[in-house]
Amino acid sequence: MNGVNKVESYEGEWMRPGHYACPGCGVAIAMRLALKALGKKTILVIVPSCSAAIAAPFPNTSLGVSGFHTAFETAAPAAAGIAHSLDIRGKKDITVVACAGDGGTFDIGLQSLSGAADRNENLIYLCFDNEAYMNTGIQVSSATPNGAWTVTSPSGSIGRKKRFMDIIVAHRIPYAATASIGFPEDYMEKVKKARTIKGLKFIHIFTPCPTGWRMAENLTGNAAILAVESGIFQLYEVFEGKRYQLSYEPSRLPVSEYLKIQGRYRHLNEDQVLRMQTEVDEEWERLTKRTKGCL
Amino acid sequence: MKKLSSGNYAVAEAVRQAKVQFIAAYPITPQTSIYEKISEMEAQALLTGSMARVESEHSAITMCVSASMAGIRVFSATSSQGLALMHEMLHFASGNRSPMVMVCVNRAIAAPWSLGTDQTDTLAQRDTGWMQFYCEDNQEVYDTVLQAYKISEKILLPSMVIMDGFFTSHFIEPMDFADDADIDQFLSGSASPDRFDIENPTYISSLVNANDYLAFKKRKFTDMEAAKEVIAEVEEEFKQIFKRSYGMVETVETNDAEIVMVTSGAMTSTGRVAIESLRKKGLRVGLLKIKTFRPFPYEEVEEALRGVRKVVVIDRNVSIGKGGIFCSEVQSAINNSSVNPLVYGYIAGLAGMDVSSGVLEGIVMEVQEKESPDRLPVWVGGN
């Protein structure tokens, strides 16, 4: 049949080596861990993104489960269509998972994700956030942090990175969480938890990108951990759009510790770094109020 | 017994009777009453499947494509801007060999805005790999939706069943509705294959090299041509049960005709009246109705125009920079063929402008007088 190639799997692993990711790719790690947590009875929907490069090309695939490579802005509705079919045919034990990057989620796929979240479609949505359009060669997205270099923001992004979790939580979906490949057990537990909940589950995963962040490929894990420890990326869960629960209490290292290993922030002056620290402190206060039920 | 129904309500009834398992839709005039009627049916628990009230046509078609790839019968309906928004995913439907059926109610495309019927919306989707059936009246729309499921599920290409906004979608006509049991019999055995088998995993619509890309396209092209045979078979089977048939094209009084008028959609009904009137006046005039536009019935068109001196194609659509789209297609179909009539192009009825029998008769008289066709189409009406 057209567009179809047979795939096999390793014991307990549903993504094979030999894929097309760059060395040190955070998204490849995130996909592998998610599939380990999800297991065989999974159908993936993938959109143009680094995950699409990792999954293909024809006639090969690194995936050990079925996948559908759909259009850029359609991760959520394409997954929802499959979920409806499974529901109608009584196949309740199969999980449909939409995989998209930050561009496919924060930008072009926002409308269709919002629609799917509003209808509470039964799927897991994994957003692999590497903070720019990396698959097309490092262009700025609305997930790119303020000041960060990309090819299309050569003097630093003027955007501020959307507070995407706020947007998705406003839909009052049953489960929304953030995760990081620097904290793999926490991440996999969240994927497993999402699998048991009916409705739309959204997981925002922080996936450092050595190629786009201008850092050595052996620093992916460090960057992921430093982002969490500095408070740049917070790990938490939100249930039913209201109850916030902190997943990890960070040591609150200075933000500069995280910034200094990345070439994309090399041009920042002291004032800019200070401003970033202030913003991180404010965001942390905001999350703390929420986890204590004060906001 | 005949029952009164609008074209849109007839579509909803066909969807219910075809036991469609999933419907996704979004409101747009003049399609909306299909969506509303199906919603009412769902509320009354008359539907086999479920429904999604999506946030855009783009998501409607996306959900339909992936749901049908996952093994169920699906439906959507749209018009004009909605169809234009779906454009990207129309290619995904045919490229992934989804057998979905969609009803498109013709409406003019902005800008400027208009709600009236105009085929440019669906004809602009000509190259997306969908079968296209332009229907003349409510009965034909109803029958064609039912046939389209069987055709699409056999050939694994999607179908667009097309009707004129308001003239067909909203006009109420006496119709024959089939018994549910007869439709069960007619559609038995058809099914959409499940493409996501857990035990036999697949990766669908991957990135391919140029050679493989060509192979996929060529296969789709060949299958679209093969669809002609399937369309004929399905129509024959439909005729056995329901006693009605249409053909990919229909000819009226073409055998001895000197001039043949070519129409599609609702305008054909008016064309029939015009031909009858012109015949009474002693003109040897015939009518060729083109129902199936993709795959294009070039053999049938050639046959219908054998011995004809002049052909006049009336287009309720226009390709800016070229002319009427049916006219161009007829010209290219007879090029290098055994027939060689003069082909006259007229643009008439855009945005739902009424094209009366008198207007059509006037066009034929003009063509009769005119030695040779103009290079550019003649515009009927407008300033």
Interface residues (C-beta under 8 A of the other chain):
Chain A: M1 N2 G3 V4 N5 K6 V7 K40 K41 I43 V45 A52 A55 A56 P57 F58 P59 T61 L63 G64 V65 S66 G67 F68 H69 T70 A71 E73 T74 P77 A78 A79 A80 G81 I82 H84 S85 L86 D87 I88 R89 I94 Q111 S112 S114 G115 A116 D118 R119
Chain B: Q21 F22 A24 G49 S50 A52 R53 V54 E55 S56 H58 S59 T62 M63 C64 V65 S66 A67 S68 M69 A70 G71 I72 E88 M89 F92 G95 N96 R97 P193 D194 R195 F196 D197 I198 N200 P201 T202 Y203 I204 S205 S206 L207 V208 N209 D212 F216 R219
